[in-house]
Amino acid sequence: VVVADKLNVRPSQMLTVASIEPHIESEFGSRLEPLGFQRLGERKWVRSQKLPVRELFVIGTLKGARYSPAWGFSSGFAPSFRGQSFRRQSTVKNVIMDLMIDPIDITGDVPRQTFSFITGHSTEIPIEQIRTCAEHFVPQALADFDRVRSVRDFCEFFVERSRLKYRRLGFDTYVQHKLAHAFVLLLTGQRNEGLDRIREFCRSMDVEFDDRVLSECIRHAHAHATA
């Protein structure tokens, strides 16, 4: 435990989460918002220029008071699954990532371009670290966003990502990936395979296959399926 008196620092000078957040919002927001991204809550942005597909950029927290960005897409068809409930992803407020792209998953290591601080010990806001992080990761996210301009593009990119070797969390470790994969199959005309995956998802999560919201989403995806 670090004691303020031993550091000759007043408690009011110590770095806090509240003091660092505005700098995070500024560095990332200044790069994302001019491109059409809307900020939603803390460290989360969404862009809805390619509906029904939406693009998301988030800055997550890691152990050791570290921050690391991730990004991804909502297909516009798969429901979200949280708290044993299905919900339509109909607005920017309830949209989540059907495809999560976290740079740590592929390497297994926390990139050096992440930034960190220790509350109650650090006294200076790591402005240069935050800027370096934004300069490094935002272009990576934009390059992935440029690849997906339609639902078909989303489906192709989803399948490509599902085949990569992950060194940290496996692709199917993300619960939403399991559900979204079923909808990718539906959207690409593989109805039976998609429905089988949804049934298996419902069995594994102990939820009803004939859930009203889930059924509506299945019908919607089937109506927009392409061969």
Residue, then its C-alpha position, 0 to 999 in steps of 0.5 A: v500500500v502506498v501512503a501519500d505522506k511518504l511520497n510527499v504527495r497530497p491526496s488531491q494530486m493523486l491520479t484517479v479514474a475520473s481524472i484520466e477518463p476525459h483524456i481518453e475520451s478526447e484522444f479517441g473521440s477526436r479521431l472517431e467522431p469526425l468520421g461519424f462515430q457517436r459516443l455512447g457512455e464511457r469509452k464506447w463509440v458506435r457508427s451506423q452509416k452501413l445499416p443494418v451493420r453497425e461498427l463499434f469501438v470500445i476501450g476495455t479495462l485489464k488487470g493492473a489498471r490498464y486500458s486496451p481497445a477492441w472493436g467489432f460489428s453488430s450484424g443487425f440481425a442476431p439478437s443480443f443475449r444477456g441475463q438469460s434474455f434475448r433482445r433485438q439490437s434495434t437501437v444504438k443504445n442496445v447494440i453489442m458486438d456480434l463480432m469482437i476483434d480484440p488484438i490481445d486474442i491473436t497474440g496472447d500478449v498485452p500490446r505495449q501500446t496500451f496504457s496504464f496507471i496506478t490509482g493512489h500512486s501515479t500523479e501524472i496523467p499518461i497523456e503521451q501513452i493515451r495518444t500513442c494508444a489512439e494513434h496505434f489502434v484507431p487506424q487498425a480498427l478503421a482498416d477492419f471497418d473498411r472491409v465490411r460495407s454490407v451484411r454479406d461482407f460481415c458474414e464473410f469477415f465473421v467466418e474468416r475471423s472464426r478460423l483464426k488461431y487465438r492465443r488468449l480467448g478462443f473465438d467461441t469463448y465469446v457467447q455472442h459469437k456462438l449465437a451470431h455464427a448461427f445467424v451468419l449461417l441463416l443469412t448465407g442461406q444455410r437455414n438448417e445448419g443455422l437453426d441447428r446451431i440456435r437449438e444447440f445454443c438454447r440447450s447450452m444456455d437453458v433458454e427456450f428455442d421458441d422465445r418470441v424475440l429469438s423467433e422474430c430475429i430468425r424470421h428476419a434473417h431468413a427473409h434477408a438470406t442470400a445464397 
